[in-house]
């Protein structure tokens, strides 16, 4: 689903918000940190062990802080189309599209997932769920509402009323299936269903932010608390934002506010696959992206692998021939690969695989090589 970041957040309240599962995390002695205006668990048993558990077995994350919107109305997809560069008309009920909200400069206001649901059985109105970043929920809400005003589309912020839990890893389906009425196996990647979980209505999507197979479950608050406890009792390992970040970085998934923001376009960020210029009509920022595609982008988001274990952190300069040419957006020591990896923007002429660069770390330059993304690709994800 969509992601959240603790940086570049003008909406941060003076007092940190807490998810409905906050007390359950405290009972597990989770280490809590400020994150996008929320007090969130950064780790439970330890970042590395949580990370490896998701890669090899199964883990679960409380991601209830993320924004959750419900939409319904006649010709909903057609009316939402101008807000995103992706062709939503291709979606069938039960399918979803990862995409981006764009401003007039063709830059990214947020990355979101648009879930196309079955039409209302009584009114035949189209329905959808949209998941957005926690840090940008208020801004996204105002942006979407202003563009859908007078369109006849009903737009509801359901964020406070729902718990969102991600269960991720190659064993995810085996642990979740006993609690769900419908068979989860046929659901493809980015597929989703409305079903019953623990006897109560639920929304379950085969999406996630770890690079592994898994599901994201949206339910009412009390059902969410029971689900967390049931999964915990079954042996599912609770995981914090620390492991979530290293997992997503190995899979080269962008973090809003670091790797993508309102100063970068999807073409620069390697998200050209969500821009469907050939198959859809006008949308906000289209002219900019048409021009950029025609002449080529001046910078690209690339994967870097450090020569040693020196970690290239967010904001560190990228150096070529003694000159700063770019900047690291995310970096870590990969628990899976045991190598230092990073994402960085560099000039397009330096973005080719195998290009030798350097990263300045505390006043010294260390070798780095442009490598293919993602850094890690799971063999367990459904098609």
Buried (B, 14 or more C-beta within 10 A) or exposed (E): BBBBBBEBBEEBEEEBBBBBBBEBBEEEEBBBBEBBBBBBBBBBBBBBBBBBBBBBBBBBBBBBBBBBBBBBBBEBBEBBBBBBBBBBEEBEBBBBBBBBBBBEBBBBBBBBBBBBBEBEEEEEBBBBBBBBBBBBBBBBBEBBEEBBEEBEBEBEBEBEEBBBBBBBBBBBBEBBEEBBEBEBEEBEEBBBBBBEBBEBEBBBBBBBBBBBBBBBBBBBBEBBBBBBEBBBEEEBBBBBBBBBBBBBBBBBBBBBBBBBBBEBBBBBBBBBEBBBEEEBEEBBBBEBBEEBBEEEBEBBBBBBBBBEEBBBBBEBBBBBEEEEBBBBBBBBBBBBEEBBBBBBBBBEEBBEEEBEBBBBBEEEBBEBBBBEBBBBEBEBBEE
